[in-house]
Amino acid sequence: SAHQVAAWVRDAAGVERAAHAGTLDPKVTGCLPVLTGDATRVAQVFDDSRKGYVAVLELHAPLSADFESMLAEFEGPLYQKPPRKSAVARRLRTRTVYRLEAVETEQRRVLLDIECESGTYVRKLCHDLGLALGTGAHMGALRRRRTGDFDDASLVTLHDLADGLAFWRDEGDATVAPSAAREIATGAQVYAPGVVESDLAGAEQGALVACYTPDGAAVCLGHLAGDPAASEGLVVELERVLV
């Protein structure tokens, strides 16, 4: 479930809080934004954003000639009542379908591309399409391909996250003074006087380094370019600013 995914991310990352934005029902795949720490306060912003789905519509009879025109009638505001198995109250509500297109058809199966308002029940939409066609229909499969600005191109799997966390823990990092962090935020390189401490002893030149403030806020990523124990000179060549 979405709650289990958020809990796994929380425990794996070692943070106190994690929250998902937009519930995915069991057996539904795709985009599930998970926010951690203070970012959980803005989870509602992502939860309320537009959603994009691809769904398999399973028709109970052969495809009719007026199918495309029927799809067009389901674009715009719709009245929906949540399914019986829904966790929310089953009261009538209005949701907007911004786009509803048939991408591919195969006998009684139709692949739908859907752009809709948050809170739209695609399972109910498929059922209502079947009623309107007079054939009956149900949702065979569903994947959320987009939530707000997050889409399939930016997805990572839980395996990817686990690998990334392992890599992050194994790689060296450096703590920089707050004054140095402010300069790095404007594009300055990481010089020895600004390094408070590090675990870079023995690290190879060119190794990836993450720099943090004393209170644990990420400042930048870069590559080791000097002696972290030196009193002067370049230590980390800046790759990406994170603040």
N, C-alpha and C positions, 0 to 999 in steps of 0.2 A: 504494500500500500504506500501512498505518498507519505504518510506519517512514519512508516518504517524506513523509507529512504532518507528522510530528514534526520531521523535518529541515528542512522548509520553514518551519515556525513558528520553529524555532531561528534560522535564517538571517535570516528577515524581521524578527524582533524584536531581533536582534543580541545574543542571550544565548549563554552557553557550553554550556548543557545544556537539552535538552527531551526529555520521555519521554511516550509515550502509555500510557493505562491501558485495556487490553482491546483485543486485535487485531480489526480488521475485515478479513475476506477481500476480495480484489479483487471488484468488482461489488456488494459489500454497502454500503449507504448508512446514514447516521444518526449517532448520538451516539458521538463518540470524544473523551473527555477528553484534553487535552494539557497537561502540567504543565511549568513552566520553572524554572530555577535550583534553589534549595534545595527547592522543592516536589516535585522529582522523587523525593526520598527517600520520599515517601508514596504513590507511584504504585500500589504493591501494594494499598493500602487500597481504591482505586477499582476496581482490577482484580478484586478478590474480591467486590465488591458485586453485588447482584441485577441482572439484566438484563431488559429488556422488549423484545419484538420484535413486528413484524407481518410475516407471511410468506404468500406465495402457495403453496398446496398444489395441485399439478397431479396430478389423479387419472388413471389409465390406463383407467378404465371409469366408467360413470355412478355418481353418488352413491347409496350404499345407504341404506336406511331406518334402519339402526342406527348411522349415522355419529355422531350426537351422543352416544350411550351409549358408543361406542368411544373418543371423545375423553376422556370422564370417566375411563376406565381408564388413560389415560396421564398423569393428574395424580398427583403424588407421586414417590417415589424410582424412578429408572429405571437399568437397567444400559446403558451405552453403550461402544462401542469407537470411537475416533476414526477418521474416514475415511482412506482410503489416502493421500490428498494432504495430510493434516495434517502440521504441522511437529513434532508431539509424538509420543512413543512410543505405538504402537497397543496399549495394554493396557486391559483391561476396567476401567471405573470407574463409580462411582455418582454420579448427578446428580439433583437434585430439580426437577420442574416444578410450580410453585405454582399456575399457572392456565393453562388451555388452552381457548380458546373460538373458535367459528366466528362471525365477525362478519358475513360475507356469502358467499353462494354464487352461482355463475354457471356453469351446465352442469357441467363437470368441474373447475372452479376453485373453491377455497375460500380466503377470506381469514381467516387465523388470528391471534388476539391471544394472545401467549405471555408469561408471567412465569416466569422460571426462575433457577436457580442459575448463577453464573459457571462457564464451562467446558462448558455444555450445547451440544451440536452440533445445531442446528436442522435442518440438512440431513439428518443421520442420523435425527432425530425424524420428519421427513416420510417418509423411506424406510421406517421401521418402521411408521408409520401405514398405509402402503400394503400392507405385508405382513399386518398384522392385519386389514385390510379384505378381503384376498384379491383386490384389484384392481391393486395396484402403484401407486406414486406417487413423485413427486420434488418438490423445492423449486424453484419457478419464480422467485421473487424474495424478497429479505430486506432488512428495514430495522430497525436497532436504534433504538428510540424512547426508551429510557431506560437509563442506567447509574447506579445508586445514586440520588443526589439530582439528577443532571443529566438533563433530558429535552428533548423537541422544542421546548418553549417557550423554552429558554435557549440553543438552538443558534445559532452564527454560522458562516457559510461562510468559506472562505479568502479570498474576495473581500471580505467584510465586515471580516475581520481586516486585510487589506491597506489598505482605506480608513481603518480606525480608526488604524492605525499612521501612515499619511500625515498624518491630521488631528492626531495627537498630536505628530508632529515639527514640523508647521507652527505649532502653537499655542505661545504663550509659556509659560515656566515660571519658578518662583522657588525659590531655595534658602533654607531657613530654618534657624536655629540649633537644635541639639538641645534646648535648653531651651524654645524656642518650639514645637518639634514636640510635646513632652510636653504643653504646654498646649492645643495644637490638638487633640490626641487626646482631650481631655476636652470639646471643643466650643467652645474659645475661637476668636475671629476671628484673622486674620493681620494683625498691626500692624507698622508700619515698623521699630521697633527689632529685631524678630526676623528681618527679611529680611537675609540675608547678601549675596546677589547675585541678579540677575534679568536676563532678556533681554526685558523688557516695555517698553522704551523705544519710544514710538510706538504702543503698543497702545491700542485704543479702550476706553473705560470700558464695563464689562459683559462684556468678552471672557473666555472661559473660560481659567482658569489652573490649572496643576498645580503643587503645591508638594512639594519633596523635601528630605530631609536632605542634609548634605554628602557622605555616602557613597552617595547615590543611592536611598534607600528612599522610596517614595511616601508622602506624609503626608495630602494632601487635594486635593480639587478645589474650585474656587470661581470667583468672578467679580471681575474687577478693579474696585475701588471707590475707589481713591485713587492718589496719586503714589508709584510704587515707589522713587523716588529721595529721597523726603522723609525727614526724621529722626523724624517722629512721625505719628500718625494711622493710620486704617484703610487697608490696602492691598488685601487680598483678603477679600471677603465669602464666608464658608464655605458650600459647597453640600453636600459629602459628605466625611466622614472616611474615610480608607483604611487606618488603622492600628488 
